């Protein structure tokens, strides 16, 4: 899988929330495979029907806003990150 970086040089990862730096559209990043066996990261927005391979855009097209895996833990009063196994 090819690494894709955002406008700040940060590697984009699955479950990141990204913004298109040109249109402002927001998307969620997922791992996907096509019929040819290619696996990569895609930006998905089900409301606008966006479903694009991130690697087809020029470097630094997307901006990472955060991650769906980050949450506030009231017991410890701190930010935590959910651990997800990648298949």
C-alpha positions as protocol buffer text, in pm:
chain_id: "A"
residue {
  index: 1
  type: UNK
  ca { x: 0 y: 0 z: 0 }
}
residue {
  index: 2
  type: UNK
  ca { x: 145 y: 338 z: -100 }
}
residue {
  index: 3
  type: UNK
  ca { x: 192 y: 601 z: 170 }
}
residue {
  index: 4
  type: UNK
  ca { x: 1 y: 925 z: 112 }
}
residue {
  index: 5
  type: UNK
  ca { x: 89 y: 1244 z: 302 }
}
residue {
  index: 6
  type: UNK
  ca { x: -135 y: 1536 z: 388 }
}
residue {
  index: 7
  type: UNK
  ca { x: -61 y: 1907 z: 339 }
}
residue {
  index: 8
  type: UNK
  ca { x: 143 y: 1907 z: 662 }
}
residue {
  index: 9
  type: UNK
  ca { x: 358 y: 1608 z: 559 }
}
residue {
  index: 10
  type: UNK
  ca { x: 172 y: 1373 z: 797 }
}
residue {
  index: 11
  type: UNK
  ca { x: 108 y: 1015 z: 676 }
}
residue {
  index: 12
  type: UNK
  ca { x: -265 y: 953 z: 622 }
}
residue {
  index: 13
  type: UNK
  ca { x: -391 y: 639 z: 797 }
}
residue {
  index: 14
  type: UNK
  ca { x: -711 y: 435 z: 798 }
}
residue {
  index: 15
  type: UNK
  ca { x: -989 y: 594 z: 1007 }
}
residue {
  index: 16
  type: UNK
  ca { x: -844 y: 944 z: 965 }
}
residue {
  index: 17
  type: UNK
  ca { x: -1089 y: 1224 z: 895 }
}
residue {
  index: 18
  type: UNK
  ca { x: -957 y: 1430 z: 605 }
}
residue {
  index: 19
  type: UNK
  ca { x: -1049 y: 1750 z: 422 }
}
residue {
  index: 20
  type: UNK
  ca { x: -999 y: 1812 z: 51 }
}
residue {
  index: 21
  type: UNK
  ca { x: -778 y: 2123 z: 47 }
}
residue {
  index: 22
  type: UNK
  ca { x: -940 y: 2245 z: -278 }
}
residue {
  index: 23
  type: UNK
  ca { x: -1312 y: 2183 z: -226 }
}
residue {
  index: 24
  type: UNK
  ca { x: -1333 y: 2164 z: 154 }
}
residue {
  index: 25
  type: UNK
  ca { x: -1515 y: 1830 z: 134 }
}
residue {
  index: 26
  type: UNK
  ca { x: -1475 y: 1607 z: 442 }
}
residue {
  index: 27
  type: UNK
  ca { x: -1417 y: 1231 z: 415 }
}
residue {
  index: 28
  type: UNK
  ca { x: -1325 y: 925 z: 618 }
}
residue {
  index: 29
  type: UNK
  ca { x: -1024 y: 716 z: 514 }
}
residue {
  index: 30
  type: UNK
  ca { x: -1060 y: 340 z: 474 }
}
residue {
  index: 31
  type: UNK
  ca { x: -853 y: 58 z: 326 }
}
residue {
  index: 32
  type: UNK
  ca { x: -1001 y: -89 z: 7 }
}
residue {
  index: 33
  type: UNK
  ca { x: -913 y: -340 z: -264 }
}
residue {
  index: 34
  type: UNK
  ca { x: -1028 y: -351 z: -624 }
}
residue {
  index: 35
  type: UNK
  ca { x: -1091 y: -647 z: -856 }
}
residue {
  index: 36
  type: UNK
  ca { x: -731 y: -633 z: -981 }
}
residue {
  index: 37
  type: UNK
  ca { x: -600 y: -697 z: -629 }
}
residue {
  index: 38
  type: UNK
  ca { x: -481 y: -341 z: -571 }
}
residue {
  index: 39
  type: UNK
  ca { x: -506 y: -237 z: -205 }
}
residue {
  index: 40
  type: UNK
  ca { x: -486 y: 124 z: -95 }
}
residue {
  index: 41
  type: UNK
  ca { x: -647 y: 406 z: 99 }
}
residue {
  index: 42
  type: UNK
  ca { x: -972 y: 560 z: -17 }
}
residue {
  index: 43
  type: UNK
  ca { x: -1155 y: 873 z: 92 }
}
residue {
  index: 44
  type: UNK
  ca { x: -1526 y: 807 z: 147 }
}
residue {
  index: 45
  type: UNK
  ca { x: -1816 y: 1043 z: 207 }
}
residue {
  index: 46
  type: UNK
  ca { x: -2146 y: 855 z: 176 }
}
residue {
  index: 47
  type: UNK
  ca { x: -2352 y: 1176 z: 175 }
}
residue {
  index: 48
  type: UNK
  ca { x: -2176 y: 1329 z: -127 }
}
residue {
  index: 49
  type: UNK
  ca { x: -2100 y: 984 z: -277 }
}
residue {
  index: 50
  type: UNK
  ca { x: -1725 y: 1052 z: -278 }
}
residue {
  index: 51
  type: UNK
  ca { x: -1517 y: 734 z: -312 }
}
residue {
  index: 52
  type: UNK
  ca { x: -1166 y: 813 z: -437 }
}
residue {
  index: 53
  type: UNK
  ca { x: -825 y: 650 z: -416 }
}
residue {
  index: 54
  type: UNK
  ca { x: -605 y: 891 z: -219 }
}
residue {
  index: 55
  type: UNK
  ca { x: -294 y: 801 z: -420 }
}
residue {
  index: 56
  type: UNK
  ca { x: -452 y: 937 z: -741 }
}
residue {
  index: 57
  type: UNK
  ca { x: -436 y: 1288 z: -596 }
}
residue {
  index: 58
  type: UNK
  ca { x: -113 y: 1489 z: -583 }
}
residue {
  index: 59
  type: UNK
  ca { x: 83 y: 1478 z: -256 }
}
residue {
  index: 60
  type: UNK
  ca { x: -43 y: 1728 z: -5 }
}
residue {
  index: 61
  type: UNK
  ca { x: -398 y: 1747 z: -149 }
}
residue {
  index: 62
  type: UNK
  ca { x: -567 y: 1628 z: 171 }
}
residue {
  index: 63
  type: UNK
  ca { x: -549 y: 1760 z: 528 }
}
residue {
  index: 64
  type: UNK
  ca { x: -585 y: 1527 z: 828 }
}
residue {
  index: 65
  type: UNK
  ca { x: -832 y: 1682 z: 1073 }
}
residue {
  index: 66
  type: UNK
  ca { x: -832 y: 1398 z: 1326 }
}
residue {
  index: 67
  type: UNK
  ca { x: -911 y: 1032 z: 1368 }
}
residue {
  index: 68
  type: UNK
  ca { x: -1228 y: 835 z: 1434 }
}
residue {
  index: 69
  type: UNK
  ca { x: -1016 y: 630 z: 1676 }
}
residue {
  index: 70
  type: UNK
  ca { x: -955 y: 922 z: 1916 }
}
residue {
  index: 71
  type: UNK
  ca { x: -1194 y: 973 z: 2206 }
}
residue {
  index: 72
  type: UNK
  ca { x: -1224 y: 1145 z: 2546 }
}
residue {
  index: 73
  type: UNK
  ca { x: -1205 y: 912 z: 2847 }
}
residue {
  index: 74
  type: UNK
  ca { x: -1408 y: 1061 z: 3136 }
}
residue {
  index: 75
  type: UNK
  ca { x: -1260 y: 818 z: 3393 }
}
residue {
  index: 76
  type: UNK
  ca { x: -901 y: 935 z: 3335 }
}
residue {
  index: 77
  type: UNK
  ca { x: -993 y: 1277 z: 3194 }
}
residue {
  index: 78
  type: UNK
  ca { x: -760 y: 1227 z: 2902 }
}
residue {
  index: 79
  type: UNK
  ca { x: -765 y: 1167 z: 2530 }
}
residue {
  index: 80
  type: UNK
  ca { x: -722 y: 804 z: 2428 }
}
residue {
  index: 81
  type: UNK
  ca { x: -695 y: 616 z: 2100 }
}
residue {
  index: 82
  type: UNK
  ca { x: -879 y: 293 z: 2015 }
}
residue {
  index: 83
  type: UNK
  ca { x: -646 y: 16 z: 1898 }
}
residue {
  index: 84
  type: UNK
  ca { x: -765 y: -154 z: 1580 }
}
residue {
  index: 85
  type: UNK
  ca { x: -603 y: -457 z: 1419 }
}
residue {
  index: 86
  type: UNK
  ca { x: -547 y: -414 z: 1047 }
}
residue {
  index: 87
  type: UNK
  ca { x: -635 y: -718 z: 837 }
}
